[in-house]
């Protein structure tokens, strides 16, 4: 029985033929069969196929996880850029508001020149 970090290879004999299953334990009681093949004439054939498929299955899963990680990182970078632009825009709006309040209060409090 070969084992990966998450997946396990199980080989069973059913009516004189061998079956290989790649399974994953979902909960403490429940197992999910990710891939299986039956009809092998010997245990060695079933093990050979199962180990080869387990390696192939794991590498495919790792590549998929790497692609998702890259996409997630790219999306996070876009979100960071948006947040920075939003913060800059908010800061500019606050500065403009403060300047307009200062200029209006300065004109209201300025003494009028009488002739």
Secondary structure, DSSP 8 states (H G I E B T S, - for coil): --B-SSEEEEEEEETTEEEEEEEEE-SSS-EEEEEEEEEESSHHHHHHHHHHHHHHHHHHHHHHHHHHHHHHHHHHHHHHHHHHHHHHHHHHHHHHHHHHHHHHHHHHHS-----
